[in-house]
Amino acid sequence: MISKLKDNRILKKILLIFLAIQPILDCYLLYTDEVINFFRFSPTTIIRMLIIAFLFVLIFFNKDYKENRKYIYIYGGIILLYSFLHHFISSGIDNSGYKIFNYSIITELFYIVRMLLPIAVIYITYNLKPTKDEFIKLFLVVSAISSLIIIVLNVFNISLASYGGGTIKGNIFDWFFNDSYSPRDLASKGWFNSANQISGLMFILFPVCIYSIFDKITKPRIITALMVLLSMVMLGTRVASYGWFLIIIMMIVFYLFFCFILKNLKFDLKKLGAVLMVFVCGLAIMVWAPIVNTGDSEPLDEEEIKNLEDEKVSVKEKLGYLRINQLYFNEVYPYEEHKEFWKYIVTDVPAVDIVGNRNVQVLITRDVGKTYENIPNALFGLGYSRFINAYLYLEKDFIVHFYTIGIFGIILFLFPYILIGIYAFCKTIKNKKFNLFMATLIAILILPLGVSYFSGHIVDELIISLYLGFIGGYILCESKEARDDGQS
C-alpha cells in the first residue's frame, strides 16, 4: 500500500483532486462560529493541513526526490530560528496600555504553519512535475466550479451578499428590470466565506481561461471564460469588477507581442476574435453591474462639521458623528486611555480620511506601531494574534504583515513567489523558452501580490495561496528543466 502511494502518478492525482475541490472546501458553513468553536479551528484548514502534510512527507522521504532535501533543511532551519525569535520578541511586548492587544502562542504557531502550506505546495508540485495539459485542465475545472457556485446561487436568489451579511435581495435579472436596489443588495459571493478572497481567486483563474482560448479554441473554454467573467461582475468588488477588463487587455497585449514581436506564435484571427467576443460581452454586462464602492457611505457634510467645531461639542461626540464604529473608540482603542490620539483624529485629520472602518484601522495600527517602534519589532513583527484579538487585521497585505510578522517574515513567506517569478523570467529568456504560457503564469504569480495591497486578505488566505504555490512549483519546474511543451 505504501509503495503504491509513493507512485508519482497517484500522488499527482491526489494533489490535482485536492486543488480542484478547494472551492467546495471554502463553503461559508465550514467557517461559522459554531463550527469553529466545536473544532477550535475551521475544519477546512485542518483538512488542508493534513493532506498537504501527507503529500509532503511521502515525497520528502522518497529516495527519488532526495536531491532536493538540502533546500528543505536549510529553509526549515531558518523558519525554526525565525519562529523562535518572533515568539521571543512578540511575547515579550508590554501591552498593559492596550487591553485587548493580547498575544497567543497557539494562534501564532497556527498562522505560521498556515503560511508554510503554500510553500510546501511549491515543493510538492515541483517534484511531481504536472504537465501543461494537466495544469490547464485543473484551472478550467476550478474556474467552472467556482463560477457555477456564484452564478447558480445568484439566479436562485439565495446567494450570500458580498457586503453587509445575509443574502442578496435581488438576482441578476433585477440588475436590468429593478432599480430599487443598491449595489450592496445585489453583489453576491455564492456560498464563499469572503468576497475579497474569491475576487483574488478569480483574478488568478481568469488569465488561464483566456490563455486556454489562445491555446486551443473550443466552446467549453469560451463558455468557461464567460462564466468566470460573469461571476467576477456578480461579486461586485472593485478587484473583480474591473480586474477582468485589465486581464483581457493584458492577455491580448501578450498575445500580439508573441505573435508580432517575438514571432514565436502564429497569429490566429479566430482565437483573437473569440477573446474579443468575451471582452464585448463583459462591457455589455458592466453597464448594469452592481459595483460596490467600499470607500464608505455618503460623504460627510463639511458645513455641519464646521458648525460642530464652532460649538462646544466633545471629541467623543464628534467621533460618533464621523460614523466611526463605536467598537474602535470604546473597546479597541478606548477614548479615555488615548484621548490625544482621538483628539488628533478629530482636529488634524481631514474628515474624508476618517470615514470608514478601514481608514480608522490604519490610523490606529500606525499609532500602535509608533508605540512599539524599534528594530527587533520591525524585523520580527508584533504578532498576528495581537492584531486579530484587537480587531485590527488590516485589509492591506504587506502593510499588515509588516506589523504582524515583520520584515523577515515577509521575506520568508511572501518573497519566494517574487523570486520564483524573476528566476523563471530570466531562465526562460536565457533558454529561449519564454512564451505566452510562461508570461501568463509569471503574471498571475506576481500580480495578486500587488492587488493584495488594495484588496487585502489575499496572499495569506489558503483558497488563493495554495494555487499560488501550485503555480510557483510548476513554473519553477518548467523553467529549470526547460521542458518543451510547445511554442505557445
N, C-alpha and C positions, 0 to 999 in steps of 0.2 A: 504493500500500500504506500509506504514512504517513498519507495523508488519511483512509483508512478507519479507521485506528487512532485517529484523533482524534475519530471519531464518538462522541458521548455514549453511545449505546446499547451499542456494542461495549465501550467502557471499563467501563461499568457491569456488563455481563455478566462481564467478566474479574474485576472486584472481587468480585462475588457468588459466582462459582465458586471463586475463591481462598479466600474466607472459609468457604465450605461444606465445603472439603476439609481444613480445619485439624485436625480430629480424626484424620484419616489421617496427616497430616504429623507428628503428635505421637507416633507409634509408638515405643516404647522402643528398638527396633532401630536407630533413627537417632541414638540418644544413647549407645550403648555406647562404651567406651573405645577399642576397635579402630577404630570408625568415626571418632570424634573425633580420634584420633591420626593417622589417614590424611588427613583433610581439614583438620586443625588446629582446625576448629570443626565444630559439628553441621551437616550438610548442610541440615537443616530450616531453621535460622536463615539460612543463605546463600540458600536459595530464597525465603524470606520477604523478605529484604532486596532481592533482585533484582526481584521482582515489584512490591513497593511502590515502589521507586526508579523502575521503568519507568512505572508509572501516574502517579507524582508529576511526573516530567519532562515527560511528554506533556501533562498538564493545566497545569503551570506555564508552559510555553512556548506554550500555545494562547491565541491572542488573545481568544477568547471568555471567558476567565477572568482576563484581565489586571488587572481591578479589585481582585482580592484579593492581588496580588503584593506590595503595600507591606507587608502584615502579615507575609508570609514574610520579607521583607528585614529588617524590624525584629526579629522573633523570631530569625531566623538570625544576625543580628549580635550579639544578646545571648548566644545559645548559644556562638558563637565566643569571645566575651570571657570567658564563664564557663569554657569548656573550657580556655582558656589559663591563667587564674588558678588553676583547680582543679589542673591539671597542675603549675604552678609551685609551688604551696603543698604539694601532696601529695608530689611527688617530692623536695621539699627536707627532708622529715621525717627526722630521725636515728633509725633503727630498730636501732642497734647493740645495744640491750638486748633486742630481740625478733628472734631469728634468722630465723624464717620469716615475719615480717611484711613481706614484700617487695612493692615497687611495680613494676608492669609497664605501660608506656605503651600497648602493643598491647591488652592486656586492658582497660585503662581506656577507650580510644577505642572499642573494640568494644562495651563496655557502654553508653556514651553514645549511640552510633548505635542500639543496640537500644532504648533508652528513647525515642528520637526516632521510631521506626517507628509507634507508635500515634498520635502527634501528626500524622504525615504522613497516616495513615488518616483522621483528623478532617478535614483539608484536602481529601483526595480525595473523601470521602463528601459533604462539604458542597457541593462543586462538581458532583458527578454527580447529586445530588438523587434518591435512590431513593424509591419510593412506599411508602406504608404497607403495601400488599399484598406488595410485594417484601421489605420488612423482616420481616413475619410469616412468610412462606414460608421465607426464609433461616433464621430461628431455629428453625422447626419441623424443617427438614431437618437442621440441625446437631444438634438435640436427638435426632432419630431415629437418626442415625449414631452419636453418642456413646453413647447408652443401649444401642443394639443391641450395640455392641462389648463393653460391660461385661456385659450380660445373657447373651449367647450364650457368651462365653468362660467365664463363671461356670457356666452349666448344663453345659458340657462339661468342667468341672473343669480347665481349662488357663489360667485367668486368673492374672495376676501378683497376688501378695499386696500389699495396701495398705501393710503394715508388715513389716519384717524380711527382705525379699528372697525370691526364689524364687516358686513358685506356691502357690496355695491348697491346703489339704489336704481341704477339703470344699466342696461347692457349696450352692446354696440349699436343696436338699432335706434336706441334713444339718442345717440350722437346726432343722427340725421333728422329725427322726427320729434324730438322733445328738447326744447331749450330751457326747461325749468330747472335742470340740474347743473350744479357746479362741477368743474373738473375733478374735485376731490370725491364727488359722489359717483363718478364714472370710472376713474382709474382703477384697474384691477390687477391683482397679482396671483390669480389662481388659488392654489392651496399652499403657496410657498410662505415661508416664515418672514421674509423681508423683501420688499420691492427693490431696494438698493442692491442687494446681493444678486437677485435674479437678473437685474439690469446688467450687472457686471458679467454674469454668466453669458447672457445673450451677446454682450459685446465681444466675447471670445468665440462663441459659436457662429455668429453671422458671417464673419470673414471666410470661414471654411465653407459655409454654404455657397457663398458667391464664387469662391475658388472652384468648388466642385462643378459649377456650371461651365466655367472656363476650361476645366479639365475634360469633362465629358457631359455634353448637354443631353439631359433626359427629363421627361415630365416629372418623375418623382423628385428630382433635385430642384427643379424650378418651383414646384409646389411647396417643398420644404422651406426654401428661401422665402417664399411669400408668407408662409405661416409664421416663420420667425420674425419677419418684419412686422406683421400684424400684431403679434404678441408684444413686441417691443413698444409699439404705439399704444397698445392697451395698458401697459404698465404705467404710462403717464409720467415717469420720471424723466428728468432732463437728459440723463445719460442715455436712456433707451430711446426716447422720442426723437432726439437729434442725432444720436450715435449711429443709427442705421444709415442716415444720409451721408455722414462723413465716411463711414466704412465703404459704402458703394463707390464714392468718389475716389477713395484711396485705392480700391481694388481695380478700378478702371485705369487709373494712372499707372499702377503697377503693370497691368496687362499691356497697355500701349508702350510702356518703357521696354518691356522684354520683347515685344514684337518689333518695334521700330528702332530702338537704341541699341540694346544688346543683341537683338536679332537671333535669339536662341529659341524663339517661339513663333509658330506660324499664325498669322492673323486670321481669325475666323469671324466674319461679319455676323453670322448666325448666332454665335455664342455671345458676342458683344450686344447684339440686338435683344437676346433673352435677358441679359443683365439690365439693360436699359428699360425693358418692359417692367421688370421688378421695381426699378427706380421710379418710373412714372406711376405705377400703382401706389407706391409709398407716398408720393407727392399728393396724389388724389385723396388718399385717406387723411393726410395731415391737416387738410382744411377743417375737418371736424374733430381732430384728435383732442383727447382730454389731457393736455399737458398741464401738470400741476406746478405752480410756482411756489417753491418751498421757502422763498425769501420772506415770507410771512404774510399775514393777512393784509388788512387795509393799512395804508400809510397813516402815520400819526398826524394829528392836526397841529402844525407848528405854531399856530396862533394860540391855541389852548395851552401848549407847553410854555409859551412866553407869559401867558396870564398866570400860570402856576408859579413861575419864577417871581413874578411881581407880588403874589400873595404869600402869606405865611403858611405854606404847605410843607409838612415834614418830608424828609428824604424818603422815608418808608412809604408814605402815601404816593409819592411820585413814582416809586418803583412799581406800585400796583397799576398806576395809570399807564405806564410804559408797557403794560401787558407782559411783564416778566413773570414766569411761573413762580408762584409763592414758595415752591419747594426750594428754590435756589437761595432766597434771602431769609428763609425761616429755618431750613434744615441743613442744606449742603454747605452754605457759607453764611451762617446766621448774621443778620444785620447787627445785632447787639455786640458781636465779637469782632466785626470787621467794618465798623462804621466809616472809617476813612476810605476804604475801597468802594463802598456803595455811594458815598458822597462824591467820590471821583467819577463814578459811572454816571451819576445824575447831572453833575455840573460840567464835566470836561469832555465827556464822550458824546459825539453827535447822536441825536435820537435815532437816526436811520441805522446807526451801527449797534444800537442796543436791542432793537426789536427782534425777537426770535430767540428761542432757547439755544439754538446752535451758537449764535454770537455770544450769548451770555456764558455758555460753557467755555468758549475760547478765552474770554476775558478772565474768568475765574481760574482756569487752568494756568494761564500765563502768570497770574498773581501768585498762585501756589508754587509755580516753578521758580519765581524770583525768591521766595522764602527759602527754598532748598537749593539755591543756585551754587554749585561747586563742581569741580572736575569729576570726582567719582560718580556723583549722581548723573551728570551729563553722559558719562561713558557707559554706565550700567543701568540707569533708569531708576525711577522711584517705585516701580512695581505696578503690574497690570491690575492686581487685586485691589490696590488702593483706589484707583480711579473708577473701577467697576462698582465698588462699595459706596463711592461718593457720587454715583450717577454722573460722572464726568468723562466718560469714554467718548472722546470727540469723533465726529464724522469727518475727520480729515486724517487719512492714513499718512504715515511718516511723521507728521507732527505729533500725533498721539503716541506713536511708537518711540519718538524721541523722549517723551516723558515717562513712558511705561517700561521699555526695555533698553533704552539708551542707545548711544551711537554704536557700540559693539553689537548690541542685539540686532539692530538694523542691518549691519554688515553681515552678520552670521545667518540671519533668517531670510532677509529680503534681497540682498545683493547677489546671491547666486543666480537669480533669474536674469539680472542685468549682465552679469559676467558671461553666462551661457550664451545670451543673445549676441554679445560682442564677439565672443570666440567663434560662434557659428558663422557670423557675417565674415570675419577675417579669413576663417578656414575655407569656406566655400568660394570666396573670391579668389583666394590663392590657388585652389584646385579647379577653378573654372566650373564649379558646380552650383554657383549662385543662380537660382531660377525663381519662377513665380511662386512655387510652393514654399520654398525656403524663405522668401521675402515675406510671404503671408504669415508663416509660423513665427518668425522673429518679431513681426509687428504685433501679433496677438499675445506674445510673451511679454513684450515691453510696454505696449500701450495701456493695458489695465493698471499698471503701476502709476501712470500719470493720471488716469481717470480717477483712481482711488483717492487722490488728494482732494478732488472736488466732491466726490460722492461719499467716500468713506465706508468703512466696514467691508472692504473687498479683499485685500491681499491676505488678511488673516482669517477669512471665512472659508471653511473646507469645501463648500459647494463650488467655490471658484478656485481656490489654491490647489486642490487636487488635480484639476485639469491643467493648471499652470505647471505643476510638477510633471505631469504626463508629457506636455508639450516640450518642457525643458529636457527631459530624458530622451525624447525622440530626436530632437534636433541635435542634441549632443552626440548621440549615436550616429546620426546621418552625417554630420559634419566631420566627425573624427574618422569614420571609416570611409567616407566619401563614396557611399554605395550609389550606383546608378539606377534610379527608379524611373528614369525618363527625363525628358528635356523640360517639361513644364513644372 
